[in-house]
Amino acid sequence: MKNSTINQNVVKETEISFDDEPPSSNVNLVNNNFVSISQIELAKNTEKETIQTSKKSLQFLKKYYPEVKQSEWENWHWQIRNSIKSNSKLKEIIDLSESENQTDSYNKDSLPLRITPYYASLIDKTTVSYPLRRSVVPVIDELTLSKGEASDPLHEINDSPVPNIVHRYPDRVLFLVTGFCSTYCRYCTRSHLVAKEDKCHFGTKDLEPAFKYIETHSEIRDVLLSGGDPLTMSDEKIDYILSRIKNIPHVEMIRIGTKVPVVLPQRITLSLVNVLKKYHPLYLSIHFTHPDEITPEVKEACERLANAGIPLGSQTVLLKNINNNVETMKRLVHELLKIRVRPYYLYQCDPILGSSHFRTAVENGIEIIKGLRGFTSGYAIPNYVIDAPGGGGKIPLLPEYYLGKDNGDVLLKNYEDKIFRYPDYI
């Protein structure tokens, strides 16, 4: 749908079809209707509003997008509209190997290719094993199905009483507000949602049953917005959703799960931050994969959010030959703390279809936690969890620190494998 023209502050109100791939047009919310805003408004990025571009990104911009202005590159709408969605385009930037899927044909259940130009600038052009490259570039191994894999291994659909809601835990719900991401991680646990050809942001009417469900279930005190990626929606729609939830008396806190600050830091504009900070207590869970993702742009984006009083946590998936060693994980968690992001979860990779080349042995994750505990600050140590297939929820895993009891004493093993006693006579 083309953008309507505007004359200064006059906006022609028109309903936008959410079949459009967002954000093909920016939207504003007027009387619960979404109205388009002119390209003139989209171009009004000021130096203060946008995330500043690093030298590395500028070099990439000049080499691969010489006709594009820096102001366009810094516009998050431009980043999404110009995302890399075909291997033919990807070949212009990196040298695809035989192991990487070099076809543009996908069946209806395949996770599409989508990488923002910004994130593509971080990918090594020639090294197939480069971690960021492996996490977003399709490979032939995705076509290999292994035992125990499923399109919805967590059985979220079984815990979905109404569309867009997953109610697994007693006091909190997962609210899926969009089926769209700006970059597709190849190990995405919700591939079955974002792989759909008709993926889009849901309209307000589509979300109404979810709002009603939350309103009528007073046990819900915590709402997690996810999808897709909620921060790919317009400021106005994010504002609308947050305000609807905030006005429900029994909801105490709201969380947003996102990878946008990592793959699309340009989206963290001052106007977005001004929307988010109206709804404290609001928490952001950001999906980080590798320390090389922490660039000057990402640092600035996270600082904006933290300076607005929004607590930031990281959610990292343990991935074979990407981040599954102590040295890489330690570097990641240290860099996260430096940009005020608290390492929160380390996830065992979910057994989605075609994910065996990403998954590690569970013992690998336990060894990483053991290699962190005692060797770095407690703030740097995430909770290692398996989101149990079949809908069992998150189950934490730890090395064996508690060894049982002996003559009333608790036997404990510390990070150096030394045994200590604690008098537990009460």
Wavefront OBJ file of the C-alpha trace (Angstrom):
o trace
v 0.000 0.000 0.000
v 1.378 3.383 -0.983
v 1.741 6.166 1.530
v -0.785 8.975 1.383
v 0.411 12.531 0.971
v 0.130 14.992 3.820
v 0.069 18.738 4.000
v 2.007 19.855 7.056
v 0.065 18.443 10.036
v -2.958 17.250 8.097
v -3.085 13.453 7.833
v -5.633 11.692 5.701
v -7.089 8.862 7.775
v -7.216 5.517 6.019
v -7.221 1.903 7.174
v -3.942 0.116 6.427
v -3.974 -3.514 5.391
v -1.752 -5.579 7.666
v -1.080 -7.917 4.775
v 1.660 -5.441 3.888
v 5.068 -6.490 5.045
v 5.922 -4.038 7.811
v 6.812 -1.306 7.713
v 6.003 -0.732 4.054
v 4.331 2.355 5.433
v 4.655 3.972 8.811
v 1.455 4.108 10.816
v -0.216 6.352 13.303
v -3.101 5.464 15.586
v -6.175 7.672 15.399
v -9.362 6.474 17.089
v -8.014 2.894 16.971
v -7.493 3.104 13.195
v -4.054 2.948 11.645
v -3.303 5.768 9.235
v -0.339 6.129 6.949
v 2.228 8.873 7.180
v 3.974 10.439 4.234
v 7.492 9.583 3.147
v 8.228 13.198 4.017
v 7.676 12.347 7.666
v 9.786 9.200 7.435
v 12.703 11.282 6.198
v 12.604 13.570 9.230
v 15.361 11.758 11.085
v 17.473 14.205 13.037
v 21.028 13.620 14.155
v 19.781 13.481 17.725
v 16.970 11.044 16.971
v 18.962 8.393 15.114
v 21.630 5.950 16.231
v 24.995 7.086 14.908
v 26.701 4.899 12.306
v 30.056 3.303 13.138
v 33.087 3.420 10.844
v 32.657 -0.265 9.962
v 29.053 0.274 8.888
v 30.006 3.345 6.877
v 32.634 1.361 4.987
v 30.067 -1.341 4.236
v 27.528 1.286 3.149
v 29.944 2.917 0.712
v 31.008 -0.417 -0.758
v 27.665 -2.174 -1.191
v 25.130 0.670 -1.190
v 27.049 3.584 -2.759
v 23.869 5.324 -3.903
v 22.336 5.309 -0.407
v 22.696 8.299 1.890
v 23.812 7.834 5.471
v 20.517 9.331 6.647
v 18.674 6.572 4.783
v 20.904 3.879 6.282
v 20.114 5.236 9.747
v 16.370 5.064 9.071
v 14.971 1.793 10.451
v 12.192 1.779 7.857
v 14.838 1.799 5.122
v 16.670 -1.050 6.833
v 13.567 -3.255 6.823
v 12.434 -2.321 3.323
v 15.906 -3.154 1.997
v 16.451 -6.327 3.980
v 18.232 -9.152 2.151
v 15.547 -11.690 1.256
v 17.135 -13.709 -1.551
v 20.325 -15.644 -1.980
v 20.909 -13.809 -5.251
v 21.146 -10.583 -3.243
v 23.149 -12.256 -0.508
v 25.706 -13.411 -3.094
v 26.500 -9.769 -3.814
v 27.750 -9.387 -0.249
v 29.211 -12.737 0.811
v 30.756 -15.698 -1.004
v 28.216 -18.472 -0.535
v 29.659 -21.941 -0.060
v 28.279 -25.258 -1.304
v 26.967 -26.009 2.189
v 24.891 -22.839 2.265
v 21.468 -23.058 0.683
v 21.956 -21.229 -2.600
v 18.386 -21.515 -3.844
v 15.601 -19.027 -3.355
v 12.930 -21.721 -3.309
v 11.354 -22.560 0.032
v 8.314 -24.611 0.847
v 5.521 -23.100 2.906
v 7.042 -24.365 6.158
v 10.589 -23.135 5.502
v 11.960 -20.209 7.429
v 12.567 -17.436 4.896
v 15.839 -15.599 4.476
v 15.824 -12.091 5.908
v 18.816 -10.088 7.114
v 18.895 -6.341 7.675
v 21.656 -4.528 5.749
v 23.078 -3.413 9.096
v 23.410 -6.990 10.387
v 24.775 -8.110 7.016
v 27.577 -5.589 7.533
v 28.769 -7.657 10.502
v 29.002 -10.938 8.583
v 32.408 -12.160 7.429
v 32.398 -12.293 3.630
v 34.550 -15.396 3.175
v 34.524 -17.433 6.407
v 31.627 -19.905 6.352
v 32.176 -20.829 10.012
v 31.916 -17.217 11.216
v 29.373 -17.309 14.091
v 27.089 -14.464 12.985
v 27.020 -15.845 9.464
v 26.022 -19.325 10.653
v 23.182 -17.912 12.739
v 21.346 -16.177 9.855
v 22.455 -17.720 6.539
v 20.477 -20.845 5.499
v 22.375 -24.104 5.040
v 21.481 -27.435 3.487
v 21.502 -29.032 6.965
v 18.175 -27.311 7.671
v 16.562 -29.878 5.369
v 17.713 -32.781 7.581
v 15.084 -33.824 10.103
v 16.185 -35.620 13.264
v 14.453 -37.615 15.977
v 12.437 -35.545 18.433
v 12.211 -32.452 16.232
v 8.878 -30.740 15.659
v 7.528 -27.496 14.218
v 6.117 -26.561 17.640
v 8.260 -28.593 20.076
v 7.139 -26.542 23.091
v 3.464 -27.269 22.332
v 2.542 -23.609 22.639
v -0.610 -24.200 20.644
v -1.827 -26.575 23.379
v -1.567 -23.770 25.951
v -3.295 -21.194 23.757
v -6.826 -20.599 25.084
v -7.451 -17.777 22.585
v -5.507 -16.629 19.495
v -2.190 -14.880 20.253
v -2.095 -15.954 23.922
v 0.011 -18.734 25.463
v -0.943 -19.313 29.113
v 1.477 -21.897 30.503
v 2.412 -20.543 33.909
v -0.163 -19.615 36.575
v 0.480 -15.877 36.864
v 1.784 -14.839 33.444
v 1.025 -15.058 29.751
v 2.889 -14.838 26.478
v 1.164 -12.387 24.125
v 2.139 -12.852 20.463
v 1.552 -9.422 18.962
v 3.203 -9.902 15.555
v 4.436 -12.608 13.216
v 7.222 -10.453 11.752
v 10.944 -10.154 12.503
v 13.485 -7.872 10.854
v 16.061 -10.699 10.721
v 15.355 -14.421 10.904
v 17.578 -16.530 13.170
v 17.887 -19.961 11.599
v 17.240 -21.722 14.944
v 14.074 -19.754 15.756
v 11.801 -21.648 18.122
v 8.783 -19.992 16.556
v 9.670 -20.747 12.940
v 6.189 -22.199 12.487
v 4.773 -18.708 13.037
v 7.225 -16.483 11.171
v 7.656 -18.922 8.260
v 4.119 -18.319 7.059
v 3.881 -16.558 3.718
v 1.125 -14.277 5.053
v 3.219 -13.164 8.053
v 2.317 -9.662 9.142
v 1.576 -7.461 12.084
v -1.803 -8.347 13.503
v -4.538 -5.709 13.324
v -6.190 -4.371 16.462
v -9.274 -6.511 15.860
v -7.075 -9.605 15.748
v -5.626 -8.757 19.172
v -8.937 -8.005 20.890
v -9.584 -11.584 22.116
v -6.143 -11.560 23.757
v -6.847 -8.270 25.537
v -10.189 -9.635 26.734
v -8.540 -12.813 28.002
v -6.010 -10.875 30.072
v -8.727 -8.568 31.391
v -10.916 -11.451 32.557
v -8.148 -13.505 34.227
v -7.192 -11.687 37.397
v -4.412 -14.188 38.174
v -2.318 -12.693 35.349
v 0.168 -10.241 36.820
v 2.906 -10.425 34.147
v 2.519 -10.087 30.360
v 5.357 -10.898 27.954
v 5.012 -9.399 24.468
v 6.662 -11.450 21.770
v 6.047 -12.799 18.296
v 7.811 -12.159 15.871
v 9.465 -9.059 17.218
v 7.221 -6.433 18.874
v 9.707 -3.600 18.270
v 9.225 -3.892 14.498
v 5.786 -2.349 14.982
v 5.194 1.392 14.800
v 5.566 3.600 17.867
v 1.837 4.226 17.777
v 0.850 0.587 17.777
v 3.352 -0.269 20.515
v 1.919 2.623 22.521
v -1.610 1.350 21.958
v -0.833 -2.224 23.028
v 1.123 -1.139 26.109
v -1.596 1.292 27.171
v -4.306 -1.378 26.843
v -2.338 -3.762 29.031
v -1.244 -1.099 31.520
v -4.893 -0.154 32.116
v -5.708 -3.682 33.319
v -5.620 -3.328 37.143
v -4.211 -6.766 38.009
v -1.281 -6.597 35.541
v 1.788 -5.573 37.526
v 4.520 -5.678 34.898
v 5.103 -5.924 31.157
v 8.039 -7.517 29.354
v 9.067 -7.343 25.708
v 11.133 -10.019 23.987
v 13.173 -8.618 21.097
v 16.301 -8.901 18.963
v 15.792 -5.483 17.375
v 18.525 -3.693 19.391
v 20.984 -6.280 18.004
v 19.940 -6.615 14.343
v 18.251 -3.227 13.883
v 19.641 -0.768 16.462
v 18.436 2.110 14.269
v 14.927 1.285 15.512
v 15.781 2.461 19.033
v 14.869 6.057 18.325
v 14.263 8.648 21.000
v 10.579 8.664 20.094
v 10.340 4.915 20.701
v 12.169 5.230 24.009
v 9.750 7.995 25.038
v 6.865 5.618 24.378
v 8.379 2.716 26.289
v 9.334 4.669 29.390
v 5.705 5.644 29.987
v 4.899 2.093 31.039
v 7.168 1.258 33.954
v 7.703 -1.349 35.251
v 8.685 -2.438 31.748
v 11.468 -4.936 31.065
v 13.258 -5.834 27.836
v 14.649 -9.303 27.151
v 17.106 -8.927 24.282
v 18.317 -11.874 22.232
v 22.131 -11.806 21.978
v 24.064 -14.628 20.348
v 27.742 -13.685 20.211
v 30.070 -10.912 21.497
v 30.697 -9.703 17.917
v 27.119 -8.410 17.910
v 28.007 -5.743 20.451
v 28.921 -2.856 18.156
v 28.959 0.910 18.793
v 25.412 1.057 17.388
v 24.162 -1.665 19.725
v 25.923 -0.051 22.672
v 24.194 3.264 21.974
v 20.812 1.585 21.534
v 21.081 -0.255 24.853
v 22.320 2.851 26.636
v 19.261 4.765 25.438
v 16.982 2.082 26.825
v 18.880 1.751 30.114
v 18.999 5.527 30.564
v 15.201 5.521 30.284
v 15.056 3.288 33.351
v 14.217 0.109 31.442
v 15.940 -2.975 32.921
v 17.620 -4.992 30.175
v 18.268 -8.723 30.247
v 19.814 -10.997 27.652
v 18.488 -14.296 26.333
v 21.109 -16.386 24.560
v 20.630 -19.709 22.780
v 23.464 -22.202 23.166
v 24.590 -23.015 19.607
v 27.171 -25.504 18.375
v 30.332 -23.898 16.940
v 28.872 -20.443 17.525
v 28.992 -19.763 21.264
v 29.306 -23.164 22.983
v 32.590 -22.651 24.796
v 33.490 -20.911 28.038
v 35.800 -18.348 26.449
v 33.173 -17.060 23.991
v 30.385 -17.062 26.568
v 32.524 -15.267 29.131
v 33.424 -12.611 26.584
v 29.742 -12.210 25.689
v 28.475 -11.829 29.264
v 31.262 -9.380 30.143
v 30.496 -7.219 27.118
v 26.789 -7.323 27.972
v 27.358 -6.040 31.486
v 29.446 -3.193 30.080
v 26.400 -1.983 28.115
v 24.122 -2.556 31.132
v 22.464 -5.741 29.927
v 22.170 -8.448 32.598
v 22.757 -12.000 31.310
v 19.453 -13.693 32.172
v 18.894 -16.942 30.271
v 21.135 -19.364 28.427
v 18.742 -21.597 26.497
v 19.381 -25.110 25.299
v 18.478 -24.950 21.601
v 14.872 -26.058 21.047
v 14.419 -29.125 18.793
v 12.686 -27.365 15.923
v 12.677 -28.980 12.500
v 16.150 -29.115 10.922
v 18.038 -27.848 13.989
v 20.382 -30.742 14.777
v 23.425 -28.883 13.382
v 22.836 -26.154 15.972
v 22.198 -28.272 19.053
v 24.840 -29.227 21.609
v 24.905 -31.882 24.315
v 23.291 -30.699 27.551
v 26.568 -31.435 29.352
v 28.143 -28.712 27.210
v 25.856 -26.090 28.744
v 26.491 -27.332 32.275
v 30.253 -27.134 31.682
v 29.893 -23.540 30.493
v 28.027 -22.568 33.665
v 30.698 -24.360 35.707
v 33.353 -22.429 33.802
v 31.664 -19.135 34.699
v 30.633 -19.716 38.317
v 33.416 -18.537 40.584
v 35.528 -17.300 37.699
v 33.531 -14.133 37.085
v 31.002 -11.951 38.888
v 27.616 -13.393 39.741
v 25.851 -10.774 37.635
v 27.565 -12.267 34.580
v 26.147 -15.777 35.024
v 22.885 -16.575 33.214
v 20.396 -19.270 34.172
v 20.946 -22.309 31.963
v 17.533 -23.737 31.104
v 15.795 -26.222 28.863
v 12.344 -25.165 27.730
v 10.965 -28.666 28.047
v 9.496 -30.149 24.858
v 5.818 -30.954 25.221
v 5.014 -27.811 27.196
v 6.871 -28.501 30.451
v 8.179 -24.957 30.756
v 11.673 -23.764 31.608
v 13.715 -26.174 33.715
v 17.009 -24.849 35.186
v 20.159 -26.960 35.042
v 23.203 -26.562 37.285
v 26.448 -28.389 37.975
v 26.306 -30.624 41.071
v 27.116 -28.223 43.905
v 24.887 -29.906 46.489
v 26.277 -33.351 47.325
v 23.816 -34.415 50.023
v 24.198 -34.660 53.813
v 26.617 -36.317 56.203
v 26.072 -36.395 60.014
v 23.804 -33.370 59.838
v 26.177 -31.372 57.613
v 25.352 -30.393 54.063
v 28.167 -31.324 51.691
v 28.941 -28.641 49.119
v 31.335 -28.530 46.174
v 32.705 -25.113 45.214
v 33.900 -23.833 41.836
v 37.344 -25.384 42.442
v 35.779 -28.817 43.116
v 36.735 -28.550 46.790
v 34.300 -30.033 49.324
v 32.955 -27.947 52.216
v 30.530 -28.619 55.049
v 27.658 -26.466 56.204
v 26.085 -27.230 59.640
v 22.440 -27.898 58.781
v 21.109 -29.073 62.160
v 17.907 -27.014 62.241
l 1 2 3 4 5 6 7 8 9 10 11 12 13 14 15 16 17 18 19 20 21 22 23 24 25 26 27 28 29 30 31 32 33 34 35 36 37 38 39 40 41 42 43 44 45 46 47 48 49 50 51 52 53 54 55 56 57 58 59 60 61 62 63 64 65 66 67 68 69 70 71 72 73 74 75 76 77 78 79 80 81 82 83 84 85 86 87 88 89 90 91 92 93 94 95 96 97 98 99 100 101 102 103 104 105 106 107 108 109 110 111 112 113 114 115 116 117 118 119 120 121 122 123 124 125 126 127 128 129 130 131 132 133 134 135 136 137 138 139 140 141 142 143 144 145 146 147 148 149 150 151 152 153 154 155 156 157 158 159 160 161 162 163 164 165 166 167 168 169 170 171 172 173 174 175 176 177 178 179 180 181 182 183 184 185 186 187 188 189 190 191 192 193 194 195 196 197 198 199 200 201 202 203 204 205 206 207 208 209 210 211 212 213 214 215 216 217 218 219 220 221 222 223 224 225 226 227 228 229 230 231 232 233 234 235 236 237 238 239 240 241 242 243 244 245 246 247 248 249 250 251 252 253 254 255 256 257 258 259 260 261 262 263 264 265 266 267 268 269 270 271 272 273 274 275 276 277 278 279 280 281 282 283 284 285 286 287 288 289 290 291 292 293 294 295 296 297 298 299 300 301 302 303 304 305 306 307 308 309 310 311 312 313 314 315 316 317 318 319 320 321 322 323 324 325 326 327 328 329 330 331 332 333 334 335 336 337 338 339 340 341 342 343 344 345 346 347 348 349 350 351 352 353 354 355 356 357 358 359 360 361 362 363 364 365 366 367 368 369 370 371 372 373 374 375 376 377 378 379 380 381 382 383 384 385 386 387 388 389 390 391 392 393 394 395 396 397 398 399 400 401 402 403 404 405 406 407 408 409 410 411 412 413 414 415 416 417 418 419 420 421 422 423 424 425 426
